[in-house]
Amino acid sequence: MCNVKRLMGNPYKGVQQQAEVARQSEVARQADTRGAIGRVDETFRQFDDPFFAGREQAYSNYAMPQVSDQYDTARKNLIFALADGGLTRSSVGAQRLGDLERDYSLRRQDVADQARGYGQQARTDVESARSGLVSQANSVGDAAASGNAALNEANRLTAAPSFSPLGALFQNVTAGIGVSRAAGDAERLRNAGGAQGARLFQPSRGSGQVVQSNV
Amino acid sequence: MCDVTAAIALGSAVAGSALQSRGAAQAQKAEAGVAAAERGRQDGYRRTAMNYVDTAREGASRPALDAGAASAAAGRAASLRTAGQVPAAQGGYLPGMESGPQSVRDEVDRQRGLASAFVGQQGDARAALGGWGDAMQASRTGIARSGQGVATEAGFARGSADAMPAEITAAGSKGSGTRMLGDLVAGGGNLAAATYGGAKGWGSLFSAAPVAAPALRRATTGRVGGPV
């Protein structure tokens, strides 16, 4: 049989070579694709739990001192307002201090929650970038190109994020204390004056009159 | 002379037909082998893809989500409780309270207790909400990665299937030498029949109705013959 082929040549040799080339090309393409995905995974391995914890800590380091600073200022304002109103040693002062500390704790929790949110957002961004690169690897199967693209994405993702500054957090700490003080002053005046004439702003006793206007 | 010629012609026809059949069988076997190999590869891609889907489905199941949410919520709750504590340096009574009535300090402590309970409750509630979100995000990530894996395997399956037609064509050429030899042998028999039987062909050798030689050749090979 081989002699016949040797004698006449194999007219199907080209077809068989084409089939071998097609299969080898496909095997090579799949290997390239797996390699490209492997390069992407290797590059993105740096985005692990400690990395995202670092993102969270970065926001905490940014925001927590601001909250702390605002709390210190608010506490000072409360101290002055209570002292000014003579309410430092009062249940009102105790309640205001409790409210302030509660708000401070909640704002600190806000920061911790927001920090976790930044971490989760970073995870989403990283996964999205990784997904895009894997799609490219599936389409192209070029390990070198996918590796470079992965590095570029990784560099972009590790860049410092921009955090929004915090607004005013403890605005209502001393609200109403001025009213309390005015009420306290009025009470002291009433108690100290005794006589009717000491009262500066007496309530109306129904002596008002209606004036018709002819405009 | 006619008997010998007839025997040679008949033998050649039978041998040629047998060789052609053998060549055709070789081609069919090769084609079946190609198809089986491709089926095996496709099964492999499908199994791998199904593994991705199964993994994602397990991650998205209720028990897995509940477990993930509980774990994430516990982590968040611990973090929020720590964050919710007022640092000692920033706490304490206000100036003047220390020297004031005990009832005021008791009221401060009572207010702090209320605040602590409220902050703790709020922290736990936030943690539960966030924990569920964390679990869902992890599940979505798993599903997305599963999708990427499935897409990869689907691409491989397409590429492998695309390479198959060339392999089938090449497999069809298997046994071509045998078929070629069969064609030659059968052709020799036909030539002998034509030479010694004259224009009457095979029929004249057996004193029967003439049968056209090409028709007999097509009937025996079952495949398109090679060059004769």
HADDOCK unambig.tbl for C-alpha pairs under 7 A between the chains (distance, minus, plus):
assign (segid A and resid 1 and name CA) (segid B and resid 177 and name CA) 6.27 0.50 0.50
assign (segid A and resid 1 and name CA) (segid B and resid 178 and name CA) 6.49 0.50 0.50
assign (segid A and resid 4 and name CA) (segid B and resid 177 and name CA) 6.65 0.50 0.50
assign (segid A and resid 5 and name CA) (segid B and resid 177 and name CA) 5.93 0.50 0.50
assign (segid A and resid 12 and name CA) (segid B and resid 173 and name CA) 5.95 0.50 0.50
assign (segid A and resid 15 and name CA) (segid B and resid 169 and name CA) 6.93 0.50 0.50
assign (segid A and resid 15 and name CA) (segid B and resid 170 and name CA) 5.32 0.50 0.50
assign (segid A and resid 16 and name CA) (segid B and resid 170 and name CA) 4.68 0.50 0.50
assign (segid A and resid 18 and name CA) (segid B and resid 166 and name CA) 6.62 0.50 0.50
assign (segid A and resid 19 and name CA) (segid B and resid 166 and name CA) 4.63 0.50 0.50
assign (segid A and resid 19 and name CA) (segid B and resid 167 and name CA) 4.69 0.50 0.50
assign (segid A and resid 19 and name CA) (segid B and resid 170 and name CA) 6.32 0.50 0.50
assign (segid A and resid 22 and name CA) (segid B and resid 163 and name CA) 5.30 0.50 0.50
assign (segid A and resid 23 and name CA) (segid B and resid 163 and name CA) 5.58 0.50 0.50
assign (segid A and resid 26 and name CA) (segid B and resid 159 and name CA) 6.12 0.50 0.50
assign (segid A and resid 26 and name CA) (segid B and resid 160 and name CA) 6.32 0.50 0.50
assign (segid A and resid 30 and name CA) (segid B and resid 156 and name CA) 6.36 0.50 0.50
assign (segid A and resid 79 and name CA) (segid B and resid 94 and name CA) 6.74 0.50 0.50
assign (segid A and resid 88 and name CA) (segid B and resid 96 and name CA) 6.63 0.50 0.50
assign (segid A and resid 88 and name CA) (segid B and resid 97 and name CA) 6.65 0.50 0.50
assign (segid A and resid 89 and name CA) (segid B and resid 96 and name CA) 6.83 0.50 0.50
assign (segid A and resid 89 and name CA) (segid B and resid 97 and name CA) 5.57 0.50 0.50
assign (segid A and resid 89 and name CA) (segid B and resid 100 and name CA) 5.79 0.50 0.50
assign (segid A and resid 89 and name CA) (segid B and resid 104 and name CA) 6.21 0.50 0.50
assign (segid A and resid 90 and name CA) (segid B and resid 104 and name CA) 5.94 0.50 0.50
assign (segid A and resid 91 and name CA) (segid B and resid 104 and name CA) 5.79 0.50 0.50
assign (segid A and resid 91 and name CA) (segid B and resid 107 and name CA) 6.42 0.50 0.50
assign (segid A and resid 94 and name CA) (segid B and resid 104 and name CA) 6.35 0.50 0.50
assign (segid A and resid 94 and name CA) (segid B and resid 107 and name CA) 5.85 0.50 0.50
assign (segid A and resid 94 and name CA) (segid B and resid 108 and name CA) 4.53 0.50 0.50
assign (segid A and resid 95 and name CA) (segid B and resid 108 and name CA) 6.59 0.50 0.50
assign (segid A and resid 95 and name CA) (segid B and resid 111 and name CA) 6.11 0.50 0.50
assign (segid A and resid 98 and name CA) (segid B and resid 108 and name CA) 6.30 0.50 0.50
assign (segid A and resid 98 and name CA) (segid B and resid 111 and name CA) 4.93 0.50 0.50
assign (segid A and resid 98 and name CA) (segid B and resid 112 and name CA) 5.28 0.50 0.50
assign (segid A and resid 98 and name CA) (segid B and resid 115 and name CA) 6.59 0.50 0.50
assign (segid A and resid 102 and name CA) (segid B and resid 115 and name CA) 4.98 0.50 0.50
assign (segid A and resid 102 and name CA) (segid B and resid 119 and name CA) 6.81 0.50 0.50
assign (segid A and resid 105 and name CA) (segid B and resid 84 and name CA) 4.31 0.50 0.50
assign (segid A and resid 105 and name CA) (segid B and resid 85 and name CA) 6.03 0.50 0.50
assign (segid A and resid 105 and name CA) (segid B and resid 86 and name CA) 6.12 0.50 0.50
assign (segid A and resid 105 and name CA) (segid B and resid 119 and name CA) 6.73 0.50 0.50
assign (segid A and resid 106 and name CA) (segid B and resid 84 and name CA) 6.25 0.50 0.50
assign (segid A and resid 106 and name CA) (segid B and resid 119 and name CA) 6.27 0.50 0.50
assign (segid A and resid 108 and name CA) (segid B and resid 83 and name CA) 5.63 0.50 0.50
assign (segid A and resid 108 and name CA) (segid B and resid 84 and name CA) 5.67 0.50 0.50
assign (segid A and resid 109 and name CA) (segid B and resid 80 and name CA) 5.48 0.50 0.50
assign (segid A and resid 109 and name CA) (segid B and resid 83 and name CA) 5.50 0.50 0.50
assign (segid A and resid 109 and name CA) (segid B and resid 84 and name CA) 5.34 0.50 0.50
assign (segid A and resid 112 and name CA) (segid B and resid 80 and name CA) 6.35 0.50 0.50
assign (segid A and resid 112 and name CA) (segid B and resid 83 and name CA) 6.40 0.50 0.50
assign (segid A and resid 134 and name CA) (segid B and resid 148 and name CA) 6.94 0.50 0.50
assign (segid A and resid 138 and name CA) (segid B and resid 152 and name CA) 5.78 0.50 0.50
